[in-house]
Amino acid sequence: MSHTLYTLYTPTQTDIIPDNFTGIVVNANGSKYSMLNGKLHCMEGPAIDQYNGIKHWYLNGEKVSKADHTEYCLEQRKKICFPSQYMK
């Protein structure tokens, strides 16, 4: 599935983000939120990158540890790169 990536600049409140939004939300304070279909999600790094340097990792709207995020993303990339090893 292909998604068009949008960047939405908002004041600090997040209640104005459209349902099913896919893209990056940037608040006035510089915090960034990566979203897929209205849920916090990012395969490339933290889904929340706060202005003060604090980061949070999410996959499909669920908060995960950085280690779990890395493990999950590596496994997904292996499935793409080596599909015959994962076919049953």
C-alpha positions, 0 to 999 in steps of 0.5 A: 500500500502506498501512502502520500506523506504529509507534514502538518504544522500545528499549535501544541494541541493535537486534537486538530489532527485529522482521523486516519492522518498519515505523515508527520505532525510538527508542533509549534514547539518543534516536537515531531510525531510520525503517524500512519492511519491516525496511529503513532507509528514509525519504522525508521526511528522514534515516532515521537521526537520531542523538542527537549530530546526525549524520544518514544518508539511506537508501532501501529499505535502501541508504545514499544521499547527502543530494543523491541522496535529495532528487533521488530524492524530488522525482522520485517526487513529480513522478510522483505529481503529474504522472502523465501526463508519466511514462506511456508 
